[in-house]
Amino acid sequence: MSWKPSSIGQLNALQHLNFLGCSDLKKLTSFIVELNALQQLDLSGCSNLKELPSSIGQLNALQKFHLSRCSNLKKVPSSIGQLIALQEFHLSRCSNLKKLPSSIGQLIALQEFHLSRCSNLKELPSSIGQLNVLQELYLSWCSNSKKLPSSIGQLNALQKLDLSRCSKLKKLPSSIGQLNALQKLDLSRCSKLKNYLHLLAN
């Protein structure tokens, strides 16, 4: 790239920033936190992006954050919990992502959380149960996930839960029966899951 990324930080009115498919982008510099009006940040397909700056949590206006197909991203900084306006968080196909910080539970405005095909993600933090307005949670093809935290039953607003093709998922927590707002539950191709239909009847 011939332009200086720091110059973007001067765009005080910028609301949407799209880096979709910038596969050579390896890191975000500190300029990003100067975008006080930024509402949508799309880094999908930035396959060489390895980390996010800890200052990312200073984007107080951010509502939609797309990191899908960032296949070299290994972790999410704990400062992510400071994004109190975030409504949609997309991490699908982040195949090197192994865990999420407990600060995820601080995303008080989060309505959609996409984690499909995060094949190295083993479990969700128990703080996920603090997402009081979460409506949609996508975990399909999370082939290393063996269990869900019992706190998932605290997601009172959850309407859609996709667990399809979680091939190592062996059981559901009994708290799953507490999801009174749940409208769609996809457990297709969960080949090791035993009969837990009685939990849904509670």
Secondary structure, 3 states (H helix, E strand, C coil): CCCCHHHHHHCCCCCEEECCCCCCCCCCCHHHHHCCCCCEEECCCCCCCCCCCHHHHHCCCCCEEECCCCCCCCCCCHHHHHCCCCCEEECCCCCCCCCCCHHHHHCCCCCEEECCCCCCCCCCCHHHHHCCCCCEEECCCCCCCCCCCHHHHHCCCCCEEECCCCCCCCCCCHHHHHCCCCCEEECCCCCCCCCCHHHHCC
